[in-house]
Structures are given as structure tokens and as C-alpha cells.
């Protein structure tokens, strides 16, 4: 799902859970909304270098509450 699609779903109150996962392979963070990763325009997973960068995007989109998952196990 792209940033635009996420914004539309958030505005429609169709998203139940938003998480930021630590991506071990890329040493960065990914935004996951209802189990689907946020993607770039090329449909590749969008990765953030810092937790702050991911949180700033969610704040910009109007997300007031999210979870952070640092382990995948």
C-alpha cells in the first residue's frame, strides 16, 4: 500500500492497527498497516533509516497511536 492509499484508508477509519517494525536485513524500519507494508511508488517496501523518520510520517498522516516491534520472533 502506498502513502496515498494509507491516507485514504485512515481517513475512512478502515485501518485497525499501525506498527513500525525493525527490518533486520536493511537495518532500518518499516511501517505496517493491518499487516501490509507501506510501499514506494514502485511497489517496493518503503524503509526508513530511523524510528523518528517513520514516526514523523505517521504523524503527518494523522496517526495518533502506533506500536513499535523491534523483534520479528
Secondary structure, DSSP 4 states (H G I P E B T S, - for coil): --HHHHHHHHHTT----EEEEEETTTTEEEEEETTEE-B-TTSPBPEESSHHHHHHHHHHHT----EEE----
